[in-house]
């Protein structure tokens, strides 16, 4: 492994973690959002990170064949949590239902 390959792996890892932190910040900022443009409550998002082999010319192909492959993390998807929202009793909230739950 040469210096540029190690920098490529490090850069990819930092980019993946930056996306994860942005998603966490968005989740925290919208934790009490009851109305979104889609009409429902905000749903938590999760980042899916996949390890992909580093493609770096013939040397990496040879290393892959010898079982010495390197992998770099890559954000492949941001998925939305599909679980039911947690109901909270708050009868004074403008979005509360007839029983007082938001």
Backbone torsions as a table, in degrees:
resi	resn	phi	psi	omega
1	UNK	NA	130.1	178.7
2	UNK	-96.4	176.5	-175.8
3	UNK	-62.3	-43.3	-177.8
4	UNK	-65.7	-36.0	177.0
5	UNK	-65.0	-42.7	178.8
6	UNK	-65.4	-36.4	177.1
7	UNK	-68.0	-36.2	178.3
8	UNK	-64.0	-43.5	178.5
9	UNK	-64.9	-44.7	179.7
10	UNK	-62.9	-44.0	179.5
11	UNK	-62.5	-42.1	178.7
12	UNK	-63.8	-40.8	177.7
13	UNK	-64.4	-42.4	178.2
14	UNK	-65.1	-38.9	177.8
15	UNK	-64.6	-41.2	178.8
16	UNK	-64.6	-42.1	179.2
17	UNK	-69.1	-34.0	176.0
18	UNK	-62.2	-43.6	178.5
19	UNK	-63.6	-39.7	178.1
20	UNK	-62.9	-43.6	179.7
21	UNK	-67.0	-37.9	175.9
22	UNK	-62.1	-40.2	179.6
23	UNK	-67.9	-41.6	177.1
24	UNK	-62.4	-42.7	178.9
25	UNK	-62.2	-40.9	177.3
26	UNK	-64.5	-41.2	177.9
27	UNK	-61.7	-43.9	-180.0
28	UNK	-67.6	-40.3	-178.8
29	UNK	-66.0	-28.2	-176.0
30	UNK	-108.0	19.2	-173.6
31	UNK	-61.3	-29.0	-179.4
32	UNK	-110.3	16.3	179.4
33	UNK	-76.0	120.7	-179.1
34	UNK	-103.1	-14.6	179.3
35	UNK	-130.3	122.9	175.5
36	UNK	-113.5	169.6	176.1
37	UNK	-58.7	-24.2	177.9
38	UNK	-78.6	-12.4	176.1
39	UNK	106.4	-16.4	-178.3
40	UNK	-112.3	-170.3	177.4
41	UNK	-73.7	160.0	176.4
42	UNK	-64.2	137.7	177.7
43	UNK	-112.2	133.9	-179.7
44	UNK	-58.5	143.0	179.1
45	UNK	-113.7	147.5	178.0
46	UNK	-127.0	143.7	178.9
47	UNK	-95.2	133.1	176.5
48	UNK	-103.0	119.5	-179.7
49	UNK	-113.1	129.6	-178.3
50	UNK	-119.0	142.4	176.3
51	UNK	-88.0	120.4	178.9
52	UNK	-113.3	144.9	178.8
53	UNK	-65.5	144.6	178.5
54	UNK	-78.7	121.6	177.1
55	UNK	-97.9	114.9	-175.3
56	UNK	-142.6	43.8	177.3
57	UNK	88.7	-164.8	-175.8
58	UNK	-63.3	-35.1	-179.5
59	UNK	-59.6	-40.1	179.9
60	UNK	-72.0	-34.5	176.4
61	UNK	-62.7	-43.8	178.6
62	UNK	-63.3	-44.1	178.6
63	UNK	-63.5	-39.0	177.6
64	UNK	-61.1	-41.4	179.8
65	UNK	-68.1	-29.6	179.4
66	UNK	-86.1	-1.3	179.0
67	UNK	82.7	16.8	-179.8
68	UNK	-110.0	40.7	-173.7
69	UNK	-75.3	147.7	175.8
70	UNK	-105.5	152.3	179.2
71	UNK	-129.1	145.4	175.6
72	UNK	-118.6	141.6	179.4
73	UNK	-76.3	143.4	179.1
74	UNK	-144.3	133.7	176.2
75	UNK	-73.3	117.5	-178.4
76	UNK	-102.6	-20.0	-178.5
77	UNK	-165.8	155.4	169.2
78	UNK	-122.1	113.7	-175.5
79	UNK	-105.0	152.9	179.8
80	UNK	-100.1	135.8	179.5
81	UNK	-65.1	127.1	-177.3
82	UNK	-100.6	6.5	179.2
83	UNK	-72.0	159.8	-179.6
84	UNK	-66.4	139.8	177.6
85	UNK	-65.0	149.3	179.0
86	UNK	-76.8	128.1	178.2
87	UNK	-85.8	135.5	179.6
88	UNK	-124.8	133.6	179.2
89	UNK	-78.0	115.5	178.2
90	UNK	-155.3	82.0	-173.7
91	UNK	-64.7	-18.5	-179.3
92	UNK	-86.8	-7.5	-178.8
93	UNK	-72.5	138.1	-179.1
94	UNK	-63.0	-21.3	179.4
95	UNK	-98.0	8.6	-178.7
96	UNK	-67.2	144.9	176.9
97	UNK	-80.7	-173.8	-175.8
98	UNK	-65.3	-21.1	177.4
99	UNK	-95.3	0.5	175.7
100	UNK	94.4	7.2	-179.3
101	UNK	-97.2	142.2	176.9
102	UNK	-108.4	NA	NA
